[in-house]
């Protein structure tokens, strides 16, 4: 533990989040994930559109639609329905693309928390549920979760960050 941040818990959540991301990489007909991390849970990843299979993609543009779910995490946490948070998040970002005629294909995320706690604690279990929900929502919507970041902010300020 360093500066009130459980580094082992943070590493375990990051590994788990990376596994949830990887579970979605084959879900899109249009996207090939390029994992340059050499199997590590941290490292660069990119994507390519399958333009050879779908020539119509030659004329497409790629965009990113950052968004969030506002104050809803307060309600989600009170109800302990953490697995539903990602459904709301993907819906918010996807709707920003679809309302203009686009097709959401790739998603990335940031999860900043006051603490991840450790393996048996509620905060740790909540983080796992959030990433399980992210995987489930992405698979249902045919969206690739390319990567993301978890940051255990600790108490009183930003601390060490990890990348999934």
N, C-alpha and C positions, 0 to 999 in steps of 0.2 A: 504494500500500500504506500503510495507516494502522494503527499498533499491531499489526503482524504479521497484519493482516487484508487480504486482497486484495479490495478493494472492487469491482473489475471482475469478478472471479470470482463474488463474492457476487451482484452484479447479474445476471450471466448465468444463474446457477443459479435465481435468483428468477424471471426471465423464463421460463426453461424449465419450472419447476415450475408457473407460472401457465398455460402452454400445456397441460401435462398435465392440470391441473384442468379447464380449459375443454373438453378433449376428452371429458370424462365428463358434461357438463351435460345432454345430451340422452338419457342412458341410462335414466333412470327414467320410468315411465309416470305417476308420482304427484307429481313435483316439478318446479316451474318455478323456475329460478335467476333472481334479480334482481341483475344486475351494475350497481352504481352507480358503478363505478370509471371510467366513460367510456373504456373501452378500455385503461386503464393496467394494468400488472401488479401494482400495489399499489392498494388501495382497498377500500371496503366492498362486500360481497356478502351477499345474503340469499336466502331461498327461501320459496316459497309452495306449499302442498299444492294439488293440482288438485281441489278439492272440487266444482266444478261438473261435472267429468267423472266423478268418483267420489263420489257423495253419501255413501257409507258413511264417508268421511273426516271428515265433520262431527262424528262422535262420537269421533274419535281424539285422542290426546294426542301431543305431541312430546317427545322425551327425548334426552339426550346420554349416551353411554356411554364416558367416558374410560378408556383402558387403555394398556398397553404390552406389549412382548415380553420384559421382564425382562433377563436376561443373554445372551439369544440373539444380540444383535448381535456379541458377541465371536466366536461360532462362525461367524456369517454372514460377518464380515470375514475371518476366517482362511481360510474356504473361497472367499472372493471371490465369493460368490453373493448380491450386494447386491440383485439384482432380486427375490429371493424375500422380502425383509424385509416389504414392504407386504402381501403375502398373509397373513403371520402376524399383522400388526397389524390388518388388517380382520377377520380371523377372530376375534381376541380381542375386539374391540369389538362385532362383529356377534353373537357368541354371547351376550354379556351382554344383548342385546335379544331375540334369538330364543328363548332359553330361557324367557322369560316371555311368549311368544306374540306378540312384536312383529315388525315388518318393518324392517330397517335400510334407510334411504333416503339419508341425508346423512352425509358424513364430512369431517372437518377434521383437520389434522395439524400437528405441530411436529417439525422436524428440527434438533436441536442437535448441532453437531460441533466437535471441537477445532480443525479447520481445513478449509477447502474447497480449499486449495491454489490452483492455477491450472490453466488449460485442459488441459495435458498430464499433470497429476499424478494419481496413483491416487485421492486423496481427492475430487478434482473429478469424476473418472469414476464413482466410487462413488455420489456424490450424484445424478448423472444417471441411473444405473442404478436407484437407489431410486425416483426419480420416474417412470421408465418402468414399473417394477413396480407402482407405485401406480395408474397409469393402467390398466394391464392387469388388475389385480385388480378395480378398480372397474367396468370395462367387463364383465368376466366375471360379477360379482355383481350388476350393475344398480344400483350405488351411485353417487351423485353426490359427487365430491370438490369441495366448495364452495370451499375455500381452505386456506391453511396458512401456516406460517412457517418460514424457515430462519434459523439463527443460527450464524454463525462465531464461536465463543467465543474464538478466539485462544489463546495460551498464557498461563496465569496469571490468567484471569478472563474475565468476560463482556464482549463487545464489541458492536459495532453489529449490529442485527437488521434483517431485511427480511421483507416479507410477500408471499406469492404469491397 
